[in-house]
Amino acid sequence: MSALWVIVAVLLGVAALLCTARLLLGPSILDRALSVDVLLASALTGLGAYAAYFRDPTILPILLVLSLLGFVGSISISKFVARRPEEHVRPEDTIHPGTKGEGESSE
Amino acid sequence: MSDQLVNVLDWIAILCILAGALLSLVAAVGLIRFPDLLSRMHAAAKPQVLGLLLVLVGIALRLVPQEETGTFSIGTLILVGLFQVVTVPVAGHIAARVGYRTGRIREDLVVTDELADRLDAKRRAEKAQESGGSTS
């Protein structure tokens, strides 16, 4: 059974490394925000595996905090990107400035 | 609880956690392999949440035999799962919306783009309204 725990740790480590690679490579800031989100979820999974291995319930509030933190982080990055759309703007959006920004229309 | 039952629960728990870790790895591989933001978002949202839920089930099965803290920890685990299931679609929707509006998606990979049709129709309607208002 302990071999299975080692396999879990290795899988999560590889997942975190791949997320970090996407975090470094990611072409746009939204890709990076997404990879931070996935990295945080892998950290959540790893902490959960720790709690399960040691039968240690003291870590569970940290899981609660992290699961909300990822949400707040990705939402705030998205809103920050929506405020400054000058980086990669589509031509039709520059012609029609009514659709840029946070979106006055809820399509 | 009897030792035999605890042993069986431990085995089910480790299998759940293994499946969860595997799904996390699948999400990370999808994050690397997929070509644009929307498909990466697909990889990040679905297997990741399912993997996390499986790991939470595994933790619950490991912690249930502890009499003194069992119910409290399971309540916390249910809250964690509920927050993930509620917040991940919202975050994914907002990120995809911002990515579309600021032109960060690859249009050659989009099969159908209903939002563009609707936006075009809306722009045409606005333009027609403007020209109609100026002539009258």
gemmi code that builds the backbone of each chain (N, CA, C; Angstrom):
import gemmi

chains = {
    "A": [
        ("MET", (0.824, -1.219, 0.000), (0.000, 0.000, 0.000), (0.856, 1.266, 0.000)),
        ("SER", (2.041, 1.194, 0.622), (2.860, 2.412, 0.681), (3.405, 2.757, -0.701)),
        ("ALA", (3.567, 1.731, -1.553), (3.994, 2.013, -2.931), (2.945, 2.858, -3.642)),
        ("LEU", (1.661, 2.588, -3.351), (0.597, 3.382, -3.975), (0.657, 4.842, -3.529)),
        ("TRP", (0.992, 5.068, -2.260), (1.119, 6.459, -1.802), (2.265, 7.154, -2.516)),
        ("VAL", (3.361, 6.422, -2.725), (4.498, 7.019, -3.449), (4.069, 7.372, -4.871)),
        ("ILE", (3.270, 6.458, -5.498), (2.818, 6.732, -6.869), (1.953, 7.991, -6.891)),
        ("VAL", (1.074, 8.141, -5.879), (0.236, 9.343, -5.805), (1.107, 10.590, -5.728)),
        ("ALA", (2.136, 10.537, -4.881), (3.004, 11.704, -4.726), (3.714, 12.031, -6.034)),
        ("VAL", (4.179, 10.981, -6.738), (4.901, 11.221, -7.995), (3.968, 11.828, -9.038)),
        ("LEU", (2.741, 11.279, -9.128), (1.787, 11.806, -10.105), (1.498, 13.278, -9.835)),
        ("LEU", (1.292, 13.612, -8.564), (0.984, 15.009, -8.253), (2.177, 15.910, -8.504)),
        ("GLY", (3.381, 15.385, -8.248), (4.566, 16.184, -8.511), (4.733, 16.473, -9.998)),
        ("VAL", (4.508, 15.437, -10.811), (4.624, 15.644, -12.267), (3.559, 16.625, -12.738)),
        ("ALA", (2.346, 16.502, -12.182), (1.274, 17.432, -12.560), (1.659, 18.859, -12.221)),
        ("ALA", (2.242, 19.060, -11.034), (2.635, 20.410, -10.641), (3.738, 20.938, -11.548)),
        ("LEU", (4.681, 20.050, -11.938), (5.756, 20.493, -12.836), (5.203, 20.913, -14.191)),
        ("LEU", (4.244, 20.121, -14.721), (3.673, 20.476, -16.025), (2.921, 21.801, -15.934)),
        ("CYS", (2.199, 22.007, -14.819), (1.502, 23.291, -14.644), (2.493, 24.438, -14.591)),
        ("THR", (3.634, 24.208, -13.919), (4.635, 25.269, -13.843), (5.219, 25.564, -15.216)),
        ("ALA", (5.382, 24.505, -16.035), (5.888, 24.717, -17.399), (4.918, 25.587, -18.184)),
        ("ARG", (3.605, 25.294, -18.055), (2.625, 26.130, -18.769), (2.613, 27.546, -18.199)),
        ("LEU", (2.867, 27.654, -16.898), (2.922, 28.980, -16.278), (4.070, 29.796, -16.850)),
        ("LEU", (5.198, 29.127, -17.137), (6.328, 29.851, -17.716), (6.120, 30.119, -19.192)),
        ("LEU", (5.524, 29.147, -19.921), (5.411, 29.277, -21.376), (4.259, 30.163, -21.803)),
        ("GLY", (3.154, 30.103, -21.006), (1.849, 30.550, -21.448), (1.857, 31.828, -22.263)),
        ("PRO", (1.282, 31.819, -23.444), (1.374, 33.011, -24.289), (0.648, 34.227, -23.708)),
        ("SER", (-0.522, 34.042, -23.152), (-1.237, 35.214, -22.642), (-1.397, 35.105, -21.137)),
        ("ILE", (-1.818, 36.204, -20.537), (-1.933, 36.225, -19.072), (-3.071, 35.324, -18.610)),
        ("LEU", (-4.069, 35.120, -19.478), (-5.173, 34.241, -19.069), (-4.716, 32.787, -18.986)),
        ("ASP", (-3.802, 32.370, -19.892), (-3.238, 31.026, -19.773), (-2.499, 30.872, -18.455)),
        ("ARG", (-1.785, 31.920, -18.092), (-1.036, 31.841, -16.832), (-1.983, 31.768, -15.654)),
        ("ALA", (-3.060, 32.564, -15.700), (-4.038, 32.504, -14.606), (-4.648, 31.119, -14.508)),
        ("LEU", (-4.942, 30.533, -15.669), (-5.521, 29.192, -15.696), (-4.544, 28.179, -15.112)),
        ("SER", (-3.255, 28.319, -15.461), (-2.310, 27.329, -14.961), (-2.063, 27.521, -13.470)),
        ("VAL", (-2.151, 28.762, -12.991), (-2.049, 28.963, -11.540), (-3.218, 28.290, -10.840)),
        ("ASP", (-4.380, 28.371, -11.466), (-5.568, 27.733, -10.908), (-5.373, 26.220, -10.803)),
        ("VAL", (-4.859, 25.622, -11.893), (-4.654, 24.178, -11.881), (-3.558, 23.800, -10.895)),
        ("LEU", (-2.531, 24.656, -10.802), (-1.448, 24.392, -9.848), (-1.989, 24.409, -8.425)),
        ("LEU", (-2.867, 25.369, -8.160), (-3.466, 25.460, -6.829), (-4.323, 24.240, -6.544)),
        ("ALA", (-5.038, 23.769, -7.577), (-5.863, 22.572, -7.361), (-4.991, 21.349, -7.135)),
        ("SER", (-3.807, 21.287, -7.810), (-2.913, 20.165, -7.528), (-2.373, 20.253, -6.112)),
        ("ALA", (-2.095, 21.490, -5.661), (-1.637, 21.652, -4.279), (-2.722, 21.198, -3.311)),
        ("LEU", (-3.969, 21.517, -3.660), (-5.111, 21.092, -2.842), (-5.165, 19.570, -2.779)),
        ("THR", (-4.980, 18.939, -3.937), (-5.004, 17.480, -3.988), (-3.850, 16.895, -3.170)),
        ("GLY", (-2.678, 17.523, -3.285), (-1.535, 17.024, -2.527), (-1.723, 17.153, -1.036)),
        ("LEU", (-2.250, 18.311, -0.599), (-2.515, 18.483, 0.835), (-3.552, 17.475, 1.307)),
        ("GLY", (-4.538, 17.201, 0.436), (-5.546, 16.208, 0.796), (-4.930, 14.827, 0.921)),
        ("ALA", (-3.993, 14.497, 0.028), (-3.336, 13.195, 0.113), (-2.505, 13.104, 1.391)),
        ("TYR", (-1.868, 14.225, 1.774), (-1.135, 14.266, 3.045), (-2.070, 13.981, 4.208)),
        ("ALA", (-3.226, 14.694, 4.210), (-4.180, 14.525, 5.300), (-4.680, 13.095, 5.356)),
        ("ALA", (-4.857, 12.463, 4.187), (-5.351, 11.094, 4.189), (-4.267, 10.132, 4.652)),
        ("TYR", (-3.014, 10.414, 4.272), (-1.943, 9.483, 4.633), (-1.714, 9.466, 6.140)),
        ("PHE", (-1.642, 10.653, 6.744), (-1.384, 10.715, 8.187), (-2.651, 10.694, 9.017)),
        ("ARG", (-3.823, 10.565, 8.383), (-5.112, 10.648, 9.077), (-5.162, 11.891, 9.958)),
        ("ASP", (-4.816, 13.035, 9.351), (-4.602, 14.272, 10.104), (-5.663, 15.280, 9.691)),
        ("PRO", (-6.710, 15.492, 10.469), (-7.778, 16.410, 10.031), (-7.459, 17.884, 10.245)),
        ("THR", (-6.281, 18.229, 10.788), (-6.003, 19.644, 11.048), (-5.752, 20.417, 9.762)),
        ("ILE", (-5.487, 19.714, 8.643), (-5.187, 20.402, 7.386), (-6.456, 20.821, 6.658)),
        ("LEU", (-7.597, 20.249, 7.041), (-8.804, 20.468, 6.246), (-9.238, 21.930, 6.142)),
        ("PRO", (-9.119, 22.778, 7.207), (-9.442, 24.198, 7.007), (-8.568, 24.876, 5.963)),
        ("ILE", (-7.295, 24.405, 5.835), (-6.426, 24.979, 4.796), (-6.983, 24.658, 3.420)),
        ("LEU", (-7.522, 23.443, 3.264), (-8.142, 23.083, 1.987), (-9.297, 24.027, 1.674)),
        ("LEU", (-10.079, 24.335, 2.709), (-11.221, 25.233, 2.521), (-10.761, 26.610, 2.032)),
        ("VAL", (-9.725, 27.144, 2.707), (-9.213, 28.468, 2.335), (-8.650, 28.460, 0.927)),
        ("LEU", (-7.871, 27.413, 0.583), (-7.256, 27.361, -0.751), (-8.307, 27.269, -1.839)),
        ("SER", (-9.393, 26.517, -1.580), (-10.388, 26.357, -2.641), (-11.082, 27.680, -2.932)),
        ("LEU", (-11.215, 28.539, -1.917), (-11.802, 29.858, -2.200), (-10.783, 30.814, -2.795)),
        ("LEU", (-9.506, 30.645, -2.396), (-8.453, 31.545, -2.871), (-8.243, 31.417, -4.374)),
        ("GLY", (-8.306, 30.189, -4.879), (-8.145, 29.996, -6.317), (-9.232, 30.717, -7.096)),
        ("PHE", (-10.446, 30.642, -6.611), (-11.565, 31.318, -7.264), (-11.335, 32.831, -7.298)),
        ("VAL", (-10.998, 33.414, -6.142), (-10.792, 34.860, -6.077), (-9.639, 35.281, -6.981)),
        ("GLY", (-8.562, 34.478, -6.996), (-7.411, 34.809, -7.832), (-7.750, 34.841, -9.299)),
        ("SER", (-8.421, 33.785, -9.797), (-8.655, 33.761, -11.246), (-9.687, 34.810, -11.647)),
        ("ILE", (-10.681, 35.064, -10.790), (-11.661, 36.104, -11.113), (-10.991, 37.468, -11.156)),
        ("SER", (-10.087, 37.745, -10.204), (-9.504, 39.084, -10.186), (-8.546, 39.274, -11.355)),
        ("ILE", (-7.822, 38.210, -11.742), (-6.954, 38.351, -12.913), (-7.794, 38.600, -14.161)),
        ("SER", (-8.933, 37.873, -14.283), (-9.778, 38.072, -15.461), (-10.318, 39.492, -15.513)),
        ("LYS", (-10.738, 40.006, -14.363), (-11.267, 41.373, -14.345), (-10.181, 42.392, -14.668)),
        ("PHE", (-8.966, 42.115, -14.183), (-7.833, 43.002, -14.461), (-7.533, 43.027, -15.956)),
        ("VAL", (-7.602, 41.852, -16.598), (-7.363, 41.795, -18.042), (-8.475, 42.521, -18.785)),
        ("ALA", (-9.708, 42.392, -18.299), (-10.824, 43.036, -18.985), (-10.715, 44.547, -18.927)),
        ("ARG", (-10.062, 45.080, -17.908), (-9.924, 46.536, -17.805), (-8.965, 47.088, -18.836)),
        ("ARG", (-7.888, 46.319, -19.160), (-6.916, 46.856, -20.105), (-6.818, 45.946, -21.305)),
        ("PRO", (-7.700, 46.115, -22.259), (-7.739, 45.215, -23.409), (-6.801, 45.626, -24.536)),
        ("GLU", (-5.834, 46.489, -24.306), (-5.065, 47.011, -25.435), (-4.004, 46.044, -25.927)),
        ("GLU", (-3.826, 44.913, -25.220), (-2.708, 44.040, -25.554), (-2.930, 43.303, -26.878)),
        ("HIS", (-4.037, 42.567, -26.976), (-4.359, 41.874, -28.216), (-5.795, 42.232, -28.540)),
        ("VAL", (-6.071, 43.280, -29.177), (-7.459, 43.622, -29.433), (-7.785, 43.237, -30.863)),
        ("ARG", (-8.949, 42.633, -31.044), (-9.380, 42.322, -32.399), (-9.726, 43.599, -33.131)),
        ("PRO", (-9.497, 43.645, -34.448), (-9.757, 44.885, -35.180), (-11.198, 45.361, -35.060)),
        ("GLU", (-12.169, 44.441, -35.123), (-13.555, 44.912, -35.067), (-13.899, 45.502, -33.715)),
        ("ASP", (-13.139, 45.095, -32.672), (-13.432, 45.669, -31.372), (-12.915, 47.089, -31.255)),
        ("THR", (-11.860, 47.395, -32.029), (-11.404, 48.777, -31.989), (-12.338, 49.676, -32.797)),
        ("ILE", (-12.973, 49.068, -33.839), (-13.909, 49.880, -34.620), (-15.158, 50.175, -33.801)),
        ("HIS", (-15.588, 49.134, -33.069), (-16.797, 49.307, -32.261), (-16.405, 49.300, -30.803)),
        ("PRO", (-16.110, 50.420, -30.231), (-15.607, 50.410, -28.860), (-16.670, 50.059, -27.831)),
        ("GLY", (-17.893, 49.881, -28.266), (-18.934, 49.566, -27.292), (-18.806, 48.188, -26.687)),
        ("THR", (-18.011, 47.278, -27.318), (-17.964, 45.925, -26.806), (-16.746, 45.657, -25.962)),
        ("LYS", (-15.839, 46.616, -25.816), (-14.649, 46.318, -25.031), (-14.909, 46.628, -23.568)),
        ("GLY", (-13.878, 46.402, -22.758), (-14.014, 46.672, -21.339), (-14.743, 45.549, -20.646)),
        ("GLU", (-15.330, 45.851, -19.538), (-15.944, 44.817, -18.740), (-17.208, 44.290, -19.366)),
        ("GLY", (-17.663, 44.903, -20.414), (-18.846, 44.402, -21.076), (-20.094, 45.015, -20.505)),
        ("GLU", (-20.551, 46.090, -21.123), (-21.783, 46.696, -20.638), (-22.961, 45.795, -20.991)),
        ("SER", (-22.777, 45.030, -22.106), (-23.836, 44.116, -22.488), (-23.541, 42.760, -21.876)),
        ("SER", (-24.531, 42.090, -21.400), (-24.348, 40.746, -20.858), (-24.781, 39.752, -21.914)),
        ("GLU", (-23.852, 39.439, -22.810), (-24.200, 38.484, -23.886), (-24.067, 37.071, -23.374)),
    ],
    "B": [
        ("MET", (-15.245, 0.406, 15.036), (-15.294, -0.357, 13.795), (-14.253, -1.468, 13.834)),
        ("SER", (-14.557, -2.532, 13.150), (-13.619, -3.659, 13.163), (-12.415, -3.339, 12.286)),
        ("ASP", (-11.315, -3.995, 12.559), (-10.091, -3.739, 11.801), (-10.244, -4.105, 10.330)),
        ("GLN", (-11.038, -5.152, 10.094), (-11.223, -5.584, 8.710), (-11.927, -4.510, 7.889)),
        ("LEU", (-12.959, -3.935, 8.487), (-13.710, -2.881, 7.784), (-12.815, -1.673, 7.525)),
        ("VAL", (-11.995, -1.314, 8.540), (-11.079, -0.180, 8.364), (-10.096, -0.459, 7.234)),
        ("ASN", (-9.657, -1.706, 7.149), (-8.719, -2.073, 6.088), (-9.358, -1.914, 4.705)),
        ("VAL", (-10.604, -2.396, 4.589), (-11.300, -2.272, 3.305), (-11.498, -0.811, 2.947)),
        ("LEU", (-11.899, -0.007, 3.939), (-12.091, 1.429, 3.682), (-10.783, 2.076, 3.249)),
        ("ASP", (-9.673, 1.659, 3.871), (-8.371, 2.218, 3.486), (-8.042, 1.895, 2.036)),
        ("TRP", (-8.359, 0.662, 1.625), (-8.053, 0.306, 0.232), (-8.907, 1.113, -0.738)),
        ("ILE", (-10.199, 1.255, -0.422), (-11.049, 2.064, -1.307), (-10.532, 3.499, -1.354)),
        ("ALA", (-10.096, 3.999, -0.182), (-9.612, 5.379, -0.122), (-8.367, 5.553, -0.976)),
        ("ILE", (-7.428, 4.619, -0.888), (-6.197, 4.800, -1.667), (-6.486, 4.682, -3.148)),
        ("LEU", (-7.462, 3.842, -3.509), (-7.794, 3.774, -4.939), (-8.416, 5.085, -5.411)),
        ("CYS", (-9.307, 5.679, -4.581), (-9.904, 6.967, -4.950), (-8.831, 8.040, -5.092)),
        ("ILE", (-7.879, 8.064, -4.139), (-6.848, 9.107, -4.185), (-5.940, 8.907, -5.389)),
        ("LEU", (-5.678, 7.629, -5.716), (-4.855, 7.356, -6.900), (-5.558, 7.849, -8.160)),
        ("ALA", (-6.857, 7.575, -8.268), (-7.599, 8.044, -9.441), (-7.613, 9.564, -9.493)),
        ("GLY", (-7.745, 10.211, -8.321), (-7.738, 11.674, -8.279), (-6.402, 12.244, -8.728)),
        ("ALA", (-5.308, 11.626, -8.275), (-3.988, 12.108, -8.677), (-3.783, 11.911, -10.167)),
        ("LEU", (-4.288, 10.774, -10.683), (-4.173, 10.507, -12.121), (-4.939, 11.556, -12.916)),
        ("LEU", (-6.130, 11.932, -12.433), (-6.904, 12.941, -13.151), (-6.234, 14.312, -13.077)),
        ("SER", (-5.576, 14.612, -11.950), (-4.807, 15.862, -11.870), (-3.699, 15.878, -12.903)),
        ("LEU", (-3.035, 14.720, -13.041), (-1.968, 14.632, -14.042), (-2.535, 14.808, -15.441)),
        ("VAL", (-3.723, 14.212, -15.686), (-4.347, 14.351, -17.003), (-4.658, 15.821, -17.288)),
        ("ALA", (-5.144, 16.538, -16.265), (-5.434, 17.963, -16.449), (-4.167, 18.732, -16.790)),
        ("ALA", (-3.067, 18.405, -16.101), (-1.822, 19.129, -16.353), (-1.289, 18.814, -17.750)),
        ("VAL", (-1.414, 17.538, -18.171), (-0.954, 17.180, -19.523), (-1.789, 17.908, -20.567)),
        ("GLY", (-3.119, 17.986, -20.310), (-3.972, 18.729, -21.233), (-3.586, 20.190, -21.299)),
        ("LEU", (-3.206, 20.741, -20.143), (-2.775, 22.142, -20.098), (-1.549, 22.365, -20.974)),
        ("ILE", (-0.659, 21.358, -21.015), (0.540, 21.498, -21.842), (0.226, 21.251, -23.319)),
        ("ARG", (-0.593, 20.217, -23.590), (-0.719, 19.744, -24.966), (-1.699, 20.542, -25.806)),
        ("PHE", (-2.727, 21.107, -25.191), (-3.787, 21.703, -25.982), (-3.356, 23.043, -26.547)),
        ("PRO", (-3.878, 23.409, -27.720), (-3.288, 24.532, -28.445), (-3.764, 25.922, -28.020)),
        ("ASP", (-4.995, 26.074, -27.539), (-5.409, 27.440, -27.251), (-6.149, 27.521, -25.926)),
        ("LEU", (-6.540, 28.734, -25.589), (-7.052, 29.008, -24.244), (-8.316, 28.228, -23.938)),
        ("LEU", (-9.230, 28.139, -24.902), (-10.520, 27.524, -24.591), (-10.374, 26.024, -24.355)),
        ("SER", (-9.545, 25.353, -25.174), (-9.396, 23.913, -24.958), (-8.590, 23.648, -23.694)),
        ("ARG", (-7.639, 24.526, -23.381), (-6.925, 24.376, -22.109), (-7.866, 24.544, -20.932)),
        ("MET", (-8.818, 25.448, -21.112), (-9.775, 25.677, -20.035), (-10.639, 24.439, -19.820)),
        ("HIS", (-10.978, 23.778, -20.937), (-11.714, 22.514, -20.843), (-10.915, 21.495, -20.056)),
        ("ALA", (-9.594, 21.402, -20.353), (-8.783, 20.429, -19.631), (-8.657, 20.813, -18.171)),
        ("ALA", (-8.580, 22.111, -17.900), (-8.334, 22.525, -16.527), (-9.574, 22.381, -15.668)),
        ("ALA", (-10.743, 22.565, -16.257), (-11.934, 22.621, -15.412), (-12.443, 21.236, -15.052)),
        ("LYS", (-12.603, 20.358, -16.067), (-13.346, 19.122, -15.754), (-12.536, 18.057, -15.030)),
        ("PRO", (-11.408, 17.554, -15.570), (-10.721, 16.488, -14.836), (-10.192, 16.943, -13.494)),
        ("GLN", (-9.849, 18.234, -13.418), (-9.307, 18.733, -12.160), (-10.340, 18.641, -11.048)),
        ("VAL", (-11.570, 19.064, -11.339), (-12.612, 19.047, -10.313), (-12.972, 17.621, -9.936)),
        ("LEU", (-13.072, 16.736, -10.945), (-13.405, 15.345, -10.635), (-12.303, 14.708, -9.796)),
        ("GLY", (-11.037, 15.009, -10.135), (-9.931, 14.470, -9.355), (-9.956, 14.958, -7.924)),
        ("LEU", (-10.248, 16.258, -7.762), (-10.296, 16.792, -6.401), (-11.433, 16.150, -5.612)),
        ("LEU", (-12.576, 15.947, -6.258), (-13.698, 15.322, -5.541), (-13.350, 13.888, -5.143)),
        ("LEU", (-12.653, 13.162, -6.040), (-12.253, 11.792, -5.691), (-11.298, 11.789, -4.510)),
        ("VAL", (-10.356, 12.757, -4.498), (-9.422, 12.823, -3.375), (-10.174, 13.150, -2.086)),
        ("LEU", (-11.168, 14.022, -2.180), (-11.943, 14.352, -0.973), (-12.686, 13.118, -0.457)),
        ("VAL", (-13.235, 12.310, -1.383), (-13.893, 11.067, -0.961), (-12.883, 10.153, -0.267)),
        ("GLY", (-11.662, 10.100, -0.830), (-10.622, 9.272, -0.216), (-10.274, 9.742, 1.181)),
        ("ILE", (-10.129, 11.077, 1.363), (-9.824, 11.601, 2.703), (-10.947, 11.239, 3.663)),
        ("ALA", (-12.191, 11.389, 3.189), (-13.328, 11.093, 4.069), (-13.289, 9.628, 4.490)),
        ("LEU", (-12.981, 8.726, 3.549), (-12.939, 7.307, 3.913), (-11.794, 7.003, 4.865)),
        ("ARG", (-10.686, 7.768, 4.758), (-9.586, 7.542, 5.702), (-9.921, 8.098, 7.076)),
        ("LEU", (-10.689, 9.208, 7.121), (-10.922, 9.875, 8.412), (-12.146, 9.335, 9.131)),
        ("VAL", (-13.024, 8.624, 8.437), (-14.245, 8.137, 9.093), (-13.959, 7.258, 10.312)),
        ("PRO", (-12.972, 6.351, 10.285), (-12.773, 5.500, 11.460), (-12.392, 6.250, 12.728)),
        ("GLN", (-11.901, 7.496, 12.599), (-11.567, 8.249, 13.820), (-12.856, 8.767, 14.436)),
        ("GLU", (-13.161, 8.271, 15.632), (-14.457, 8.579, 16.226), (-14.589, 10.051, 16.583)),
        ("GLU", (-13.501, 10.650, 17.139), (-13.663, 11.954, 17.803), (-13.818, 13.105, 16.805)),
        ("THR", (-13.136, 13.023, 15.632), (-13.180, 14.152, 14.715), (-13.905, 13.827, 13.419)),
        ("GLY", (-14.479, 12.638, 13.302), (-15.006, 12.180, 12.020), (-16.030, 13.103, 11.395)),
        ("THR", (-17.090, 13.443, 12.140), (-18.186, 14.188, 11.521), (-17.754, 15.598, 11.142)),
        ("PHE", (-16.964, 16.238, 12.020), (-16.528, 17.609, 11.732), (-15.686, 17.657, 10.464)),
        ("SER", (-14.755, 16.701, 10.329), (-13.905, 16.734, 9.124), (-14.725, 16.459, 7.884)),
        ("ILE", (-15.722, 15.597, 7.988), (-16.501, 15.305, 6.786), (-17.340, 16.513, 6.390)),
        ("GLY", (-17.823, 17.277, 7.374), (-18.515, 18.528, 7.035), (-17.603, 19.490, 6.299)),
        ("THR", (-16.353, 19.611, 6.790), (-15.398, 20.486, 6.099), (-15.132, 20.002, 4.680)),
        ("LEU", (-15.000, 18.678, 4.519), (-14.723, 18.141, 3.180), (-15.880, 18.410, 2.237)),
        ("ILE", (-17.109, 18.267, 2.749), (-18.267, 18.546, 1.893), (-18.277, 20.022, 1.487)),
        ("LEU", (-17.889, 20.898, 2.427), (-17.824, 22.327, 2.075), (-16.787, 22.583, 0.997)),
        ("VAL", (-15.614, 21.964, 1.122), (-14.561, 22.159, 0.111), (-15.057, 21.723, -1.265)),
        ("GLY", (-15.690, 20.534, -1.314), (-16.195, 20.039, -2.597), (-17.263, 20.942, -3.167)),
        ("LEU", (-18.143, 21.430, -2.286), (-19.225, 22.309, -2.738), (-18.657, 23.608, -3.309)),
        ("PHE", (-17.666, 24.194, -2.624), (-17.061, 25.433, -3.120), (-16.416, 25.201, -4.469)),
        ("GLN", (-15.716, 24.060, -4.627), (-15.077, 23.799, -5.919), (-16.117, 23.689, -7.024)),
        ("VAL", (-17.173, 22.905, -6.747), (-18.165, 22.678, -7.799), (-18.891, 23.971, -8.155)),
        ("VAL", (-19.073, 24.859, -7.169), (-19.782, 26.105, -7.448), (-18.859, 27.122, -8.115)),
        ("THR", (-17.605, 27.221, -7.673), (-16.771, 28.339, -8.115), (-16.026, 28.057, -9.414)),
        ("VAL", (-15.667, 26.811, -9.690), (-14.864, 26.553, -10.892), (-15.617, 26.895, -12.183)),
        ("PRO", (-16.919, 26.551, -12.327), (-17.609, 26.979, -13.549), (-17.704, 28.488, -13.683)),
        ("VAL", (-17.896, 29.188, -12.565), (-17.996, 30.648, -12.639), (-16.672, 31.252, -13.092)),
        ("ALA", (-15.584, 30.781, -12.481), (-14.268, 31.304, -12.854), (-13.942, 30.979, -14.311)),
        ("GLY", (-14.273, 29.742, -14.728), (-14.008, 29.371, -16.115), (-14.823, 30.197, -17.081)),
        ("HIS", (-16.083, 30.452, -16.735), (-16.929, 31.261, -17.611), (-16.381, 32.677, -17.751)),
        ("ILE", (-15.975, 33.266, -16.619), (-15.488, 34.647, -16.691), (-14.180, 34.711, -17.466)),
        ("ALA", (-13.293, 33.730, -17.231), (-12.011, 33.752, -17.950), (-12.229, 33.561, -19.448)),
        ("ALA", (-13.141, 32.648, -19.810), (-13.392, 32.421, -21.241), (-14.023, 33.646, -21.880)),
        ("ARG", (-14.903, 34.304, -21.131), (-15.577, 35.486, -21.664), (-14.570, 36.613, -21.914)),
        ("VAL", (-13.688, 36.816, -20.922), (-12.677, 37.860, -21.092), (-11.733, 37.498, -22.227)),
        ("GLY", (-11.372, 36.197, -22.332), (-10.497, 35.785, -23.415), (-11.136, 36.006, -24.773)),
        ("TYR", (-12.434, 35.730, -24.880), (-13.112, 35.954, -26.166), (-13.202, 37.428, -26.478)),
        ("ARG", (-13.587, 38.214, -25.487), (-13.799, 39.650, -25.731), (-12.517, 40.378, -26.057)),
        ("THR", (-11.393, 39.904, -25.525), (-10.142, 40.588, -25.816), (-9.365, 39.878, -26.912)),
        ("GLY", (-10.000, 38.911, -27.603), (-9.375, 38.331, -28.783), (-8.230, 37.407, -28.505)),
        ("ARG", (-8.231, 36.697, -27.383), (-7.127, 35.801, -27.092), (-7.418, 34.370, -27.489)),
        ("ILE", (-8.491, 34.105, -28.225), (-8.739, 32.736, -28.668), (-8.312, 32.612, -30.123)),
        ("ARG", (-8.010, 31.378, -30.531), (-7.607, 31.156, -31.917), (-8.843, 30.850, -32.738)),
        ("GLU", (-9.165, 31.726, -33.665), (-10.428, 31.575, -34.387), (-10.386, 30.433, -35.375)),
        ("ASP", (-9.190, 29.993, -35.810), (-9.130, 28.879, -36.752), (-9.481, 27.568, -36.075)),
        ("LEU", (-9.457, 27.512, -34.748), (-9.799, 26.276, -34.053), (-11.245, 26.245, -33.592)),
        ("VAL", (-11.951, 27.343, -33.733), (-13.338, 27.378, -33.279), (-14.216, 26.779, -34.370)),
        ("VAL", (-15.007, 25.769, -34.025), (-15.816, 25.094, -35.032), (-17.064, 25.921, -35.340)),
        ("THR", (-17.840, 26.228, -34.311), (-18.976, 27.125, -34.512), (-18.819, 28.284, -33.534)),
        ("ASP", (-19.171, 29.458, -33.982), (-19.003, 30.649, -33.161), (-20.325, 31.407, -33.134)),
        ("GLU", (-21.238, 30.946, -32.302), (-22.565, 31.558, -32.278), (-22.523, 32.946, -31.673)),
        ("LEU", (-21.576, 33.160, -30.762), (-21.507, 34.472, -30.121), (-21.136, 35.544, -31.135)),
        ("ALA", (-20.239, 35.210, -32.099), (-19.859, 36.204, -33.109), (-21.056, 36.571, -33.967)),
        ("ASP", (-21.889, 35.553, -34.338), (-23.086, 35.841, -35.124), (-24.019, 36.777, -34.363)),
        ("ARG", (-24.182, 36.478, -33.092), (-25.098, 37.324, -32.308), (-24.548, 38.740, -32.152)),
        ("LEU", (-23.225, 38.829, -31.943), (-22.637, 40.170, -31.811), (-22.779, 40.948, -33.106)),
        ("ASP", (-22.571, 40.253, -34.250), (-22.718, 40.936, -35.536), (-24.147, 41.417, -35.729)),
        ("ALA", (-25.116, 40.542, -35.407), (-26.519, 40.936, -35.564), (-26.829, 42.144, -34.689)),
        ("LYS", (-26.265, 42.140, -33.486), (-26.551, 43.237, -32.574), (-25.954, 44.545, -33.104)),
        ("ARG", (-24.716, 44.433, -33.647), (-24.077, 45.639, -34.179), (-24.858, 46.195, -35.356)),
        ("ARG", (-25.321, 45.257, -36.233), (-26.115, 45.719, -37.377), (-27.372, 46.422, -36.906)),
        ("ALA", (-28.013, 45.854, -35.885), (-29.250, 46.462, -35.378), (-28.961, 47.841, -34.800)),
        ("GLU", (-27.829, 47.960, -34.076), (-27.495, 49.262, -33.491), (-27.218, 50.291, -34.583)),
        ("LYS", (-26.503, 49.817, -35.646), (-26.166, 50.742, -36.729), (-27.427, 51.213, -37.447)),
        ("ALA", (-28.331, 50.245, -37.692), (-29.592, 50.600, -38.352), (-30.378, 51.583, -37.501)),
        ("GLN", (-30.344, 51.371, -36.203), (-31.087, 52.288, -35.315), (-30.481, 53.676, -35.361)),
        ("GLU", (-29.112, 53.721, -35.375), (-28.450, 55.028, -35.424), (-28.783, 55.788, -36.699)),
        ("SER", (-28.689, 55.076, -37.844), (-28.949, 55.762, -39.124), (-30.418, 56.159, -39.221)),
        ("GLY", (-31.306, 55.288, -38.711), (-32.730, 55.625, -38.716), (-33.006, 56.852, -37.851)),
        ("GLY", (-32.306, 56.948, -36.702), (-32.507, 58.082, -35.819), (-32.010, 59.367, -36.426)),
        ("SER", (-30.904, 59.285, -37.239), (-30.353, 60.517, -37.818), (-31.242, 61.047, -38.960)),
        ("THR", (-31.895, 60.113, -39.723), (-32.717, 60.581, -40.836), (-34.056, 61.128, -40.363)),
        ("SER", (-34.593, 60.613, -39.305), (-35.917, 61.068, -38.896), (-35.866, 62.403, -38.160)),
    ],
}
model = gemmi.Model(1)
for chain_id, residues in chains.items():
    chain = gemmi.Chain(chain_id)
    for i, (resn, *xyz) in enumerate(residues, 1):
        res = gemmi.Residue()
        res.name, res.seqid = resn, gemmi.SeqId(i, " ")
        for name, pos in zip(("N", "CA", "C"), xyz):
            atom = gemmi.Atom()
            atom.name, atom.element = name, gemmi.Element(name[0])
            atom.pos, atom.b_iso = gemmi.Position(*pos), 0.0
            res.add_atom(atom)
        chain.add_residue(res)
    model.add_chain(chain)
structure = gemmi.Structure()
structure.add_model(model)
structure.setup_entities()
